[in-house]
Amino acid sequence: MKESLIIFDTTLRDGEQSPGASMTQEEKVRIAKQLERLRVDVIEAGFAAASPGDFAAVQAVAQAIKESTVCSLARANEKDIAAAGEAIAPAERKRIHTFIATSPIHMEKKLRMSPDQVLEQAVKAIGWARRYTDDVEFSAEDAGRSEIDFLCRIFEAVIDAGATTINVPDTVGYALPHQFGERIRTLIERIPNSDKVIWSVHCHNDLGLAVANSLAAVLAGARQVECTINGLGERAGNAALEEIVMAVRTRQDVFPCDTRIDTRQIVPASKLVSQITGFPVQPNKAIVGANAFAHESGIHQDGVLKHRETYEIMRAEEVGWATNKIVLGKHSGRNAFKTRLAELGITFDSEEQLNQAFARFKELADKKHEIFDEDLIALMSDEGVSGGHEVERYRLVSSCFHSETGETPKARLVIAIDGEEHTVENEGSGPVDAAFKAIEKLVQSNAELLLYSVNAITQGSDAQGEVTVRLSKEGRIVNGQGADTDIIVASVKAYLNALNKLLANRARISPQV
């Protein structure tokens, strides 16, 4: 019998720490439901003590998820742990993940605590966490640069205190695979009570080695990997869930364990996270990139046609590529629309929300003959039809653009502000520039435009364009998304969506683990 490798997904917590990747509460719940369909074992829903918005999001995920364990991060203090415990209380399966730094540089320069004080605080934290759940995970922040003797001391102590999972993070992405694997093996061998816990790793990708380090740790005895969809995360990101899962699944001749992941849900999860965060997946990304199963070379094409396994070690269908079928069109009914959205993890709180979304679907179907799953996800991501409860102060009512060779482009917009319509016009170097300047002329947000990105959602000249706009103001960075068959309209929607998110004022304080 193969041992079980636990997949701990931290897309909603560490993934959200990518600048501009902040998600609304409703978006987090949608992603969490997709992670549950993916059969992720543990979903780290957030850092409940960071802000009221984070607390509410963790609580909402805890209420929505039934099969996966819902986890909240907490620093090793009573206040953080109490917030985490309260936020995850509605979950059927719950975990508190508490941490404290253990490297000499972190203890001296950041915590200003002695090793003995850090050990004492860690043990106290386990006791506080066990008031809320028996499933308690402890992380030694910056374990990759911590002294091995001290790691042995603190891990033995927290295991005796009741921790059930011990996580060894390579917080700054400094480790090399052979070193990190040996560190995990040494800890398991040297700590007397190491057999009483699950050993876990959380690797960052600063040197491009997060997946390699995680797999080395699994071979050394770790049985939980902390990872994110698309490798999203702080700085260069985290270990990519899809790469961990498929490496272990494909190389069962090497790994003594396997996951319970439904791999057919990998591509849908990747696309959902990409569309919600506005972080596109590079075409040559392993497993989920558009070119992952494409063959350009004539030699490769000939080989694959004769026998697939000559150049493919996995089947595209195994990771969900074959599931992206055309399912709806202009003659599709309301029930078929609702059913397909439910399959994609999108539900409605009221008939009014469903009717509003269905009306938007019909508008899109009149413009676009074939409606793909990606179109539906983008449609539902549009503020105002997603069933969300976020601030929507600004809304596009109508637009008119003029662009002609030799003439200065112009944009005329009608924008509703708190329900009251305002008309504004402006010129620019192009129709998008004119539209953005018109918006700023009206709202005067003084936000800085950091990124403007356009991607085709599906193939064909009638494809919807999905625009991502990244704005910065007073230290806050947000992504706005908009989709439409008219790319300029999509751009305006994305800009207004970003402005609405800035208004939500969800300030976050999220330490990295």
Order of alpha helices (4+ residues) and beta strands (2+ residues): beta-beta-alpha-beta-alpha-beta-alpha-beta-alpha-beta-alpha-beta-alpha-beta-alpha-beta-alpha-beta-alpha-alpha-alpha-alpha-alpha-beta-beta-beta-alpha-beta-beta-beta-alpha
